Amino acid sequence: MIELPEKLDFSKADWLLESFRSMRGQDLTLSGQSVKFVGTLCAQILQVAATEWKTTGHKLTVDASVAFWADLALLGLKENVLSCVVSK
């Protein structure tokens, strides 16, 4: 499981990328109920990771706040991420 911080901004991008890399090849849950902001770079990392999990046949579960999904929607990525998520 990856516990997402309140702010997924530029300063968290390296951490987020490394977190995904360390979990490759297995089912994954993102816990993001405390997320209040998702910036562009982290949203792109989330999109790429969601696509990778779908492509490799692993389950990606996202339990995230309304703000998390709202920010992805503002960036035009909500539907792309949702299409890759097994459950939410």
TORKOL-4160 file (C-alpha; in steps of 0.2 Angstrom, whole numbers, padded with zeros to 4 digits, m for minus):
88
<pt num="1" X="0000" Y="0000" Z="0000"/>
<pt num="2" X="0005" Y="0018" Z="m0004"/>
<pt num="3" X="m0001" Y="0031" Z="0009"/>
<pt num="4" X="m0003" Y="0047" Z="m0001"/>
<pt num="5" X="0002" Y="0064" Z="0007"/>
<pt num="6" X="m0010" Y="0079" Z="0009"/>
<pt num="7" X="m0001" Y="0088" Z="m0006"/>
<pt num="8" X="0005" Y="0079" Z="m0021"/>
<pt num="9" X="0014" Y="0093" Z="m0028"/>
<pt num="10" X="0031" Y="0095" Z="m0037"/>
<pt num="11" X="0041" Y="0091" Z="m0021"/>
<pt num="12" X="0033" Y="0074" Z="m0019"/>
<pt num="13" X="0035" Y="0069" Z="m0038"/>
<pt num="14" X="0051" Y="0059" Z="m0035"/>
<pt num="15" X="0044" Y="0051" Z="m0019"/>
<pt num="16" X="0028" Y="0046" Z="m0029"/>
<pt num="17" X="0038" Y="0039" Z="m0044"/>
<pt num="18" X="0050" Y="0029" Z="m0033"/>
<pt num="19" X="0035" Y="0022" Z="m0023"/>
<pt num="20" X="0027" Y="0015" Z="m0038"/>
<pt num="21" X="0043" Y="0008" Z="m0044"/>
<pt num="22" X="0046" Y="m0001" Z="m0028"/>
<pt num="23" X="0028" Y="m0009" Z="m0030"/>
<pt num="24" X="0029" Y="m0015" Z="m0048"/>
<pt num="25" X="0023" Y="m0032" Z="m0052"/>
<pt num="26" X="0011" Y="m0034" Z="m0038"/>
<pt num="27" X="m0007" Y="m0028" Z="m0034"/>
<pt num="28" X="m0007" Y="m0011" Z="m0026"/>
<pt num="29" X="m0018" Y="0000" Z="m0015"/>
<pt num="30" X="m0017" Y="0019" Z="m0015"/>
<pt num="31" X="m0023" Y="0026" Z="0001"/>
<pt num="32" X="m0027" Y="0045" Z="m0002"/>
<pt num="33" X="m0041" Y="0050" Z="0009"/>
<pt num="34" X="m0031" Y="0064" Z="0016"/>
<pt num="35" X="m0026" Y="0071" Z="m0001"/>
<pt num="36" X="m0031" Y="0089" Z="m0003"/>
<pt num="37" X="m0021" Y="0094" Z="m0019"/>
<pt num="38" X="m0014" Y="0085" Z="m0034"/>
<pt num="39" X="m0002" Y="0094" Z="m0045"/>
<pt num="40" X="0001" Y="0091" Z="m0063"/>
<pt num="41" X="0017" Y="0081" Z="m0062"/>
<pt num="42" X="0010" Y="0069" Z="m0049"/>
<pt num="43" X="m0006" Y="0068" Z="m0059"/>
<pt num="44" X="0005" Y="0062" Z="m0074"/>
<pt num="45" X="0014" Y="0050" Z="m0063"/>
<pt num="46" X="m0002" Y="0043" Z="m0057"/>
<pt num="47" X="m0009" Y="0041" Z="m0075"/>
<pt num="48" X="0007" Y="0032" Z="m0081"/>
<pt num="49" X="0006" Y="0020" Z="m0066"/>
<pt num="50" X="m0012" Y="0017" Z="m0068"/>
<pt num="51" X="m0009" Y="0012" Z="m0086"/>
<pt num="52" X="0006" Y="0001" Z="m0081"/>
<pt num="53" X="m0004" Y="m0008" Z="m0068"/>
<pt num="54" X="m0018" Y="m0011" Z="m0080"/>
<pt num="55" X="m0007" Y="m0017" Z="m0094"/>
<pt num="56" X="0002" Y="m0029" Z="m0083"/>
<pt num="57" X="m0014" Y="m0036" Z="m0076"/>
<pt num="58" X="m0011" Y="m0031" Z="m0058"/>
<pt num="59" X="m0025" Y="m0024" Z="m0048"/>
<pt num="60" X="m0024" Y="m0006" Z="m0043"/>
<pt num="61" X="m0036" Y="0000" Z="m0030"/>
<pt num="62" X="m0038" Y="0019" Z="m0026"/>
<pt num="63" X="m0046" Y="0024" Z="m0010"/>
<pt num="64" X="m0045" Y="0043" Z="m0012"/>
<pt num="65" X="m0053" Y="0059" Z="m0006"/>
<pt num="66" X="m0065" Y="0070" Z="m0016"/>
<pt num="67" X="m0052" Y="0083" Z="m0018"/>
<pt num="68" X="m0040" Y="0070" Z="m0026"/>
<pt num="69" X="m0053" Y="0065" Z="m0039"/>
<pt num="70" X="m0058" Y="0084" Z="m0042"/>
<pt num="71" X="m0040" Y="0089" Z="m0046"/>
<pt num="72" X="m0038" Y="0074" Z="m0058"/>
<pt num="73" X="m0054" Y="0080" Z="m0066"/>
<pt num="74" X="m0048" Y="0098" Z="m0068"/>
<pt num="75" X="m0032" Y="0091" Z="m0076"/>
<pt num="76" X="m0043" Y="0081" Z="m0088"/>
<pt num="77" X="m0035" Y="0064" Z="m0081"/>
<pt num="78" X="m0049" Y="0058" Z="m0070"/>
<pt num="79" X="m0057" Y="0047" Z="m0083"/>
<pt num="80" X="m0040" Y="0040" Z="m0089"/>
<pt num="81" X="m0035" Y="0035" Z="m0072"/>
<pt num="82" X="m0053" Y="0028" Z="m0068"/>
<pt num="83" X="m0052" Y="0017" Z="m0084"/>
<pt num="84" X="m0036" Y="0009" Z="m0077"/>
<pt num="85" X="m0042" Y="0006" Z="m0059"/>
<pt num="86" X="m0050" Y="m0010" Z="m0054"/>
<pt num="87" X="m0059" Y="m0003" Z="m0039"/>
<pt num="88" X="m0061" Y="0013" Z="m0030"/>
